[in-house]
Amino acid sequence: MADPIEQFEIHPLPGLDFGEVVLPVVGKVHLAVTNSHVAMTIAFALVVLFLTLVTSNAKVVPGRLQAAGEQLFGMINGVTDSIIGHEGRKYFPFVFTLFSLILAMNLLGMFLTFTATSQLAVTITFAALTILLVIGIGFAKHGLKFFGLFWPTAAPLVLRPVVGAIEFLSFLLRPVTLALRLFGNMLGGHVALKIFAGFVVTLGASAFAADGMGLFALPIAGLSMAMVVALTALEFLVAFLQAFVFAVLASIYLNDVVNLGHGH
């Protein structure tokens, strides 16, 4: 059976491994175009192409592509408006960019042998961008009052330092949980698919070769095939839900600093 982790390994493309090079400021690095670069570039290109097609030929009566685009726009716009409030429109481009790129990478991984969002470096980058924007907005809008986020005035005075410490730790863990949630779901789902697909091939070959298990392996291979079909459908749903959850959580974290200390 093929190694289920092999699909997540990063490999330089043939002829595009330039070896050790010296770059200004950075210094010596190993420069290569890898399968990870290609997957992320294709996802970015597909997002740009989709948005271009949706917006360039907009009609009063939308076609299927325009209708799909408007549904996605409306869904994320509804998320930012309902969570952040009247200032949500300002942050819609950032949240929608996160959502569309993550969704494209997740879905692309269902058709290619490499899923960019199964790499922790990629999910950490998305999480770091989100939390840095949150911190930047917090200081830009509120200055040092930003630290009021960690001083819960609703709690009894004696408990505020303890609750504040918990809130501060929770804030520090936000990018970690954002990155690990996306990474873990994409990694785990594809590993499970690979394992059951391996069962189908191995048991099917054993049945027809009659090397011990014989035809008794066929029912198990059939059950494994059913699991592959079910998991594939589930992975398409997970690919969408993980992008949506990331967008929702990013909006929640933005709301904490945009509407610091009061509702919207």
N, C-alpha and C positions, 0 to 999 in steps of 0.2 A: 504494500500500500504506500502511495506517495506521502511524503512528509506534509502534513497540513499547514505547517508553519512556513514552508518554502515559498508560498505565494506572497508572503509579506517581506521577503528579502529584497534589498535594494541592489540593483546591478547596473553598472555602466553599460550603455548601449555600444555595440560593436563599432569601432572606429571613432568613438566620441569620448574616449578616455584619454585625457591630455596629461595625466600624471601630475607630478609635483610642479607647481608654478609659484612664483613669488608675486604677490599683489601688493600695491601700495597700502600702507596702514595695516592691512590684515596680516601681511607676512606670507610665509610658506603655507600653501593649502594644496589639497589634492583636487584637481579640477576635472569634472566629468559630467556628461549629460546622462542621467539615469532614468530608469523606468518611472521613478517617482516624479521627476521633472516633467516627463512626457504626460503622465496622468493628470497632473495639476494644470499643465498648459492646455491640454484638450478640454478639461472641465471649464477653465476660464474662457476659452474660445467658444465653447457651446453656450455659456451664459451670455456672452456678448452677442453672439449670433441670434439667440432666442430673443433677447431684449430688443435688438435692432429690428428683427422681423415683426415683433409685436407693435413697436412704436412707429415704425416708418410708414406702415400702410394701414393706419387706424381708420376704421369705418364706423358709421353710426350703427349698422347692424354687424356685430363682430363675427368673424369666422371662428373656426375651432381654435386656431393658434392664438388669436387675439383674445378670445374668451378665456383660454387657459391662463394667459398672461394677466388679464384683468382679475381673475380669481385669486392668483397668487399675490398681486399688488394689494387687492382689497383685504385679503386675509392678514398679511403682515401689517398693513396700515391699521386694520382693526386692532391688532395686538398692541402696537405702539400707542394708539389713541386711548384704548381702554386701560392700559397699565400706566402710561406716563401722563396722560391727560392732554391738555390743550397744547403743550409743548412737544408732544410726541411726534408731530410732523417734522420737526427739526432733525430727529434722530432716525427717521424712517429710512433714509438712504443707507446708513451704516448697518442697521438691523437687517434690511432686505439684502444687502450685499453679503453679510454673513450667511443668511438663510440660503440664498441662491447658490453660493459657492459650495457650501457644505452639502446641499442637496445634489448638486451636479457631481461632486466627487463621490458621494455615496452611491448614486445611481450608476455612475460610470463603472464603479467597482463590480457591479452585477454583470457587466458585459466583458470587461477586461480581466486579466489575471492579476491586476494590482489595484488595490484600493488605497488612495492617498490618505483618507481619514482613519485608516488602520495604523498609521504611523503616529506615535506619540509626539514627535517633533512638530507635526502639522497641527494637531489638536491643541498643543500647548501654545503655538503661535496665535491661533484664533482666540484662545482664552486670554493670553497676555495682551493682545490688542484690545480686547473688551475691557479688561480690568484697568489698563492704563488710561483708556478713554474715560472710564468712570472716575478714576482718581483725578484726572486732568479737569474734567467738568466740575467735580466737587470743589477743588481749590479755586477754579476760575469763577464760579458763581458765589461761593460762600467764604473763600479765604480760610482762615484758621477755624471758622465755625464748622468746617467740614468734619472736624473731630467730634462734633456733637452727635454724629452718627453712632458713636461708641459710648455715649453717655445717656442712657435711657431715663429720661425725666419722669416717666410714668412709674418707675420702680421706686420702692422705698429707699431713702437716702443711704441707709446702711448697706443695702444690697447693690447699689449702683456700681461700685468698683468691680464687684464680682461679675455682674451681668455685663458691664462694659468690657471686661477682659474676654468674656465669652463671645461677645459681639465682634470684638477686634480679631480674635482667632478665627471666627466664622468668616469674616471678611477676607482674611489672608488665605483661607482654604477655598474661596470661591473659584479662582482660576484653576486650582488643582481638580476640584470636582467637575468643573466644566470640561476640562481636557480629558479626564479619565472616563467620564460617562460616555462621551462620543467614541473615544478610542476603544473602550472595553466592549461596547455594543457592536461595533463594526468588526472588531477582531474576533469576538466570540461567535458571531453569526456565521462568518465565513469559514472559521475552523470547523464548526458543526457541519456546514454544507460539504466541505472537503472530505470529512470523515465518512459521512453517509454515502457520498458519491464513490469513495474508495471501496466501501462495502459492496456497492452494486457491481463494480467492475471485478473485484476480487472474488466474490462469491459466485457471480455469474460465470467467470472463467473456470472456477473450481467445479461448478456443476457440469459444464459441458466437457471439461477435461476428465471428469470422474476420478479425481485424484484423492479419494478418501471420503469426501463429503457427498459426492455425487449429486443426484437430483434433489437431495434434501436441502441443498443450499439455495435452490430456486425460490422457495417461499420467503426465505430471509432476505434474499436479494430483492424480491418484489416489495417487501415491507420497507426496505431501505430506500428503494426508488420512490415509494409513496412519501417517505419522510423528506427526501430531496425536493419533491414537488411542493410539499407543504412549507418547508423551510424557505424555499425560494420565494414563495408568495409572502411569507412573513418578513423576509429580509427586505423586500420592496417596501412594505409598510414601515418597517423599522428605519429604512433609509430616509423616508419622509419625516417620520415622527422625531427622529434625532435632530434633524435640521430645524424642525419647528420648535422643539424643546429648547434648543440652543438659542433661538431667536427670542423665545418667551423669557428665558432666564436673563439674557442680555438686557431686555427691556425692563425687567424687575430691578436689576442692579442699577440701571440708568435712572429709574424712577427714585431709587433711594437717595441719590444725590441731587437730582433735578428738583424734587419736591422735598428737600431736607426738612424734617421736623413738622411737615403738614401735608395734608392730602392735596389732591388736584381737582 
